[in-house]
Amino acid sequence: MEQARKVLEELGIDETVAPAPRPESGHHSSVLLPCRGKDGRDFLLKYFVRPEEGQFYPPEVKIEDYARREIAFYSFLDSWDSQRRELPAPQTVMMDPTDPPGWVLLEYIAPCPRPRSETLSSDKLFELLERLAGLPMERLMGRRNFPLNRWDITSLRDRVVRLMYEPLIFVVGEQTWAEIRNFYREAMRWCETRQLVPVHGDFTEENILVDTQGRAYLVDFERIGIGSPEHDFTWFWIHADRSKEWKREAYLHVVGNRVGSDRVRAEWSIQATTVYLACRRLRFGHLTHGETDTQRGANLALLKAALAGGPDFFPI
């Protein structure tokens, strides 16, 4: 935090006590500081932290790529959608020109003080997902210093099966590990050839900012990339602290009008993302807390349900 305040001092901007959308990113790779310029305008400094000694990150993650990815995405938005008409997101004020970037200064959007469960409706959620899926990612993928994040079925399988074996085998055992391998083998058969779409990568309620006028903005693009059409929805669906009825209605919104193999592929995609998320949580819990991981039971239950599918997992 002190390094972030030094940046404010160099920029001639003062820190304020205005509420931040969140104090830090969900993966502890950045911190957010509300601030104010000499002209009275409010801003938000996003400062990218350096890798921490002893901190475990997801497989294949280079933490400096979080900053590169976000800066490249905001640069793309500034040239393609400078007025943010296509994708509601904060305006860029200033960017650190170094590599990897250390910070980005954004417009400050005052968050609504009411709980997100009251201000973020299903309509706003699915509108953001639709707008995100419409991004011309091909214009971004060729940019220098943009490390593309992949969230497709092949990438999820490789991260789990190839990179998580040693930690997970001690947690789930040989039988469940074999089930995971068999699951992804079948998921590949259904999902490998599907068209990929733009994916936020950390699509959660914490990364959707609803302002005092009720308008929803998408923030935190450190994991932006391409992947399965249902990936972002699943990420939100699993993380959301919403009622069972809300989750059922949201699920039906995604798959309710699909039939035959189209619905089967969508459900395999939802399961595959959830299996990956459960495995990643179990890996992190084991490496960080060992046998004292208090979330192990819940994450094992999530893994088992996602592997099984059907009524054990889907709210039907």
C-alpha positions in Angstrom: 0.0 0.0 0.0 2.9 2.4 0.7 4.2 1.9 -2.8 0.8 2.8 -4.2 0.8 6.0 -2.1 4.2 6.9 -3.5 2.7 6.8 -7.0 0.0 9.2 -5.9 2.6 11.5 -4.5 4.6 11.4 -7.8 1.4 12.2 -9.7 0.4 15.0 -7.4 -2.8 13.4 -6.4 -4.2 13.0 -2.9 -5.7 9.9 -1.4 -9.4 10.2 -0.3 -11.6 8.2 2.1 -14.2 7.6 -0.7 -15.4 3.9 -0.8 -13.4 1.7 -3.2 -15.2 -1.0 -5.3 -13.0 -3.4 -3.3 -9.7 -2.9 -1.4 -7.8 -5.4 -3.6 -8.3 -7.8 -6.5 -9.7 -11.2 -5.8 -6.3 -12.8 -6.5 -4.3 -10.3 -4.4 -2.5 -9.0 -7.4 -3.6 -5.3 -7.1 -4.9 -2.7 -4.7 -7.3 0.1 -5.3 -6.9 3.6 -3.9 -9.6 6.3 -4.4 -7.9 9.7 -4.9 -8.5 13.3 -6.0 -6.6 15.6 -8.3 -5.8 19.2 -7.7 -8.8 20.2 -9.9 -11.2 18.4 -7.7 -11.8 15.4 -10.0 -12.0 12.0 -8.4 -10.0 9.1 -9.6 -9.2 5.5 -8.7 -5.6 4.3 -8.7 -5.1 0.6 -9.4 -1.7 -0.4 -8.2 -0.3 -3.8 -9.3 1.6 -5.6 -6.5 4.7 -7.6 -7.1 4.8 -11.4 -6.5 4.8 -12.3 -2.8 7.3 -14.7 -1.3 5.5 -17.9 -0.2 2.2 -16.9 -2.0 0.7 -19.6 -4.2 -0.8 -18.7 -7.5 -2.8 -20.8 -10.0 -0.8 -23.0 -12.3 1.0 -21.3 -15.2 0.3 -17.9 -13.7 2.9 -15.1 -14.1 1.6 -12.4 -11.8 3.2 -9.6 -13.9 0.9 -10.8 -16.8 -2.1 -9.6 -14.8 -0.9 -6.0 -15.2 0.1 -6.5 -18.8 -3.3 -8.0 -19.7 -5.3 -5.2 -18.0 -3.3 -2.4 -19.5 -3.5 -3.9 -23.0 -7.3 -4.3 -22.6 -7.8 -0.7 -21.5 -5.6 0.5 -24.4 -7.8 -1.6 -26.7 -11.0 -0.1 -25.2 -9.6 3.5 -25.6 -9.1 3.0 -29.3 -12.2 0.8 -30.1 -14.8 2.1 -27.6 -13.4 5.3 -26.1 -16.9 6.4 -25.0 -17.6 3.0 -23.4 -20.8 2.6 -25.3 -20.2 -1.0 -26.2 -18.8 -2.2 -22.9 -19.6 -0.3 -19.7 -16.2 0.1 -18.0 -14.2 2.9 -16.3 -12.6 5.5 -18.4 -8.8 5.5 -18.5 -7.0 8.6 -17.3 -3.3 7.6 -17.3 -1.2 4.5 -17.6 2.2 3.5 -16.3 4.4 3.3 -19.5 6.9 0.7 -18.0 6.8 -3.0 -18.6 5.4 -4.7 -16.7 3.1 -1.8 -15.8 2.9 -0.7 -12.2 -0.4 1.1 -12.1 -3.3 2.5 -14.1 -5.3 5.6 -13.1 -9.1 5.3 -13.8 -12.1 7.4 -13.5 -13.8 7.1 -10.1 -17.3 5.6 -10.2 -19.1 6.0 -6.9 -20.6 2.6 -5.9 -24.2 2.3 -4.8 -24.2 1.7 -1.0 -26.9 -0.9 -1.2 -25.9 -4.6 -1.4 -25.1 -5.9 -4.9 -27.8 -8.6 -4.5 -30.3 -5.7 -4.5 -28.8 -3.5 -7.2 -27.4 -6.1 -9.7 -30.4 -7.7 -11.4 -30.4 -10.7 -13.7 -31.1 -8.5 -16.6 -28.0 -6.3 -16.0 -25.9 -9.5 -15.4 -26.9 -11.1 -18.7 -26.6 -7.8 -20.6 -23.0 -7.5 -19.5 -22.3 -11.1 -20.5 -23.8 -10.4 -23.9 -21.8 -7.2 -24.4 -18.6 -8.9 -23.3 -19.2 -11.8 -25.8 -19.5 -9.2 -28.6 -16.0 -7.8 -28.2 -13.8 -8.1 -31.3 -11.1 -10.0 -29.5 -9.2 -10.6 -32.7 -8.2 -6.9 -32.6 -6.7 -7.4 -29.2 -5.0 -10.7 -29.6 -2.4 -9.4 -32.0 -1.3 -6.6 -29.7 2.2 -6.5 -28.2 2.4 -7.3 -24.5 -1.0 -8.9 -24.4 -0.6 -12.4 -22.8 -3.8 -14.0 -23.9 -5.6 -16.0 -21.1 -7.3 -19.2 -22.3 -10.4 -20.6 -20.6 -11.4 -23.2 -23.2 -11.9 -26.9 -22.3 -8.5 -28.0 -23.5 -6.7 -25.4 -21.4 -8.8 -26.2 -18.3 -8.1 -29.9 -18.7 -4.3 -29.3 -19.1 -4.1 -27.1 -16.0 -5.9 -29.7 -13.9 -4.5 -33.0 -15.3 -1.0 -31.9 -16.2 -0.2 -29.3 -13.5 -2.3 -30.2 -10.4 -1.6 -33.9 -10.0 0.9 -33.8 -7.2 -1.1 -31.5 -4.8 -4.5 -32.9 -5.6 -3.7 -36.6 -5.4 -3.1 -36.2 -1.6 -6.5 -34.5 -1.2 -8.8 -36.4 -3.5 -7.2 -39.8 -3.7 -6.6 -42.1 -6.6 -10.2 -43.0 -7.4 -11.4 -39.4 -7.6 -8.3 -38.4 -9.6 -9.2 -41.1 -12.1 -12.8 -39.7 -12.2 -11.4 -36.3 -13.0 -9.3 -37.6 -15.8 -12.2 -39.5 -17.3 -14.5 -36.5 -16.9 -12.2 -34.2 -18.9 -11.7 -36.9 -21.5 -15.5 -37.0 -22.1 -15.8 -33.2 -21.8 -13.2 -32.8 -24.6 -15.4 -35.0 -26.8 -18.3 -32.7 -26.4 -16.7 -29.3 -26.1 -13.3 -29.2 -27.9 -14.6 -27.9 -31.3 -17.0 -25.3 -29.9 -16.5 -21.7 -31.0 -14.6 -19.6 -28.4 -15.8 -16.2 -27.2 -14.3 -13.3 -25.2 -14.1 -14.3 -21.5 -13.6 -11.9 -18.5 -11.9 -14.7 -16.5 -13.0 -13.4 -13.0 -16.7 -12.6 -13.6 -18.0 -12.2 -10.1 -20.3 -9.8 -8.2 -17.2 -8.1 -6.8 -16.1 -7.2 -10.3 -19.4 -5.7 -11.4 -19.7 -2.1 -10.1 -23.3 -0.7 -9.8 -23.2 3.1 -9.5 -25.6 5.4 -7.6 -27.7 5.7 -10.7 -28.1 1.9 -11.0 -25.8 1.5 -14.0 -23.6 -1.6 -14.0 -19.9 -1.5 -15.0 -17.5 -4.3 -15.5 -14.0 -3.9 -13.8 -10.8 -5.9 -13.2 -9.6 -7.2 -16.6 -6.5 -9.0 -15.3 -7.7 -12.4 -16.6 -9.3 -11.3 -19.8 -9.0 -13.9 -22.6 -11.0 -16.3 -24.7 -12.9 -19.5 -23.7 -16.1 -21.5 -23.6 -19.4 -19.5 -24.0 -20.6 -20.6 -20.5 -17.4 -20.0 -18.6 -18.1 -16.5 -17.3 -21.7 -17.4 -16.4 -20.5 -20.4 -14.5 -17.9 -18.4 -12.6 -20.5 -16.0 -11.4 -23.1 -18.7 -10.7 -20.8 -20.7 -8.5 -19.4 -17.7 -6.6 -22.7 -15.8 -6.2 -24.2 -15.7 -2.7 -27.8 -15.9 -4.1 -30.8 -18.0 -3.3 -31.4 -21.4 -4.8 -34.3 -20.1 -6.7 -32.3 -17.3 -8.2 -29.6 -19.7 -9.3 -32.2 -22.0 -10.8 -33.7 -19.2 -12.8 -30.2 -18.0 -14.0 -29.3 -21.5 -15.0 -32.5 -21.9 -17.0 -31.9 -18.6 -18.7 -28.7 -20.1 -20.1 -29.8 -23.6 -21.0 -33.6 -23.5 -20.9 -34.1 -22.9 -24.6 -31.4 -25.3 -25.7 -32.3 -28.8 -26.9 -30.4 -32.0 -27.8 -26.7 -31.9 -28.2 -26.6 -28.1 -27.9 -27.9 -28.3 -24.3 -25.6 -31.3 -23.6 -22.5 -29.3 -24.7 -23.6 -26.3 -22.6 -24.0 -28.5 -19.5 -20.6 -30.2 -20.0 -19.1 -26.8 -20.3 -20.6 -25.6 -17.0 -19.5 -28.8 -15.3 -16.0 -28.5 -16.7 -15.5 -25.0 -15.4 -16.8 -26.0 -12.0 -14.5 -29.0 -11.8 -11.6 -26.7 -12.6 -12.6 -24.2 -10.0 -13.1 -26.9 -7.3 -9.7 -28.4 -8.1 -8.0 -25.0 -8.0 -9.5 -24.3 -4.6 -8.4 -27.7 -3.3 -4.9 -27.2 -4.6 -4.6 -23.7 -3.1 -6.1 -24.9 0.3 -3.6 -27.8 0.5 -0.5 -25.8 -0.5 -1.5 -22.9 1.9 -3.1 -24.6 4.8 -2.4 -28.3 4.5 -4.6 -30.5 6.6 -6.1 -27.5 8.4 -7.9 -26.2 5.3 -11.4 -25.4 6.6 -12.9 -25.2 3.1 -11.7 -28.7 2.0 -15.0 -30.4 2.8 -17.1 -27.9 0.9 -14.8 -27.9 -2.1 -14.7 -31.7 -2.3 -18.5 -31.7 -2.2 -18.6 -29.2 -5.1 -16.1 -31.3 -7.0 -18.1 -34.5 -6.5 -21.3 -32.8 -7.6 -19.8 -31.3 -10.7 -18.3 -34.6 -11.7 -21.6 -36.3 -11.3 -23.7 -33.7 -13.0 -27.5 -34.3 -13.3 -29.7 -33.5 -10.3 -26.7 -33.8 -8.0 -25.4 -30.6 -9.6 -27.9 -28.8 -11.8 -30.9 -27.1 -10.2 -33.6 -28.9 -12.2 
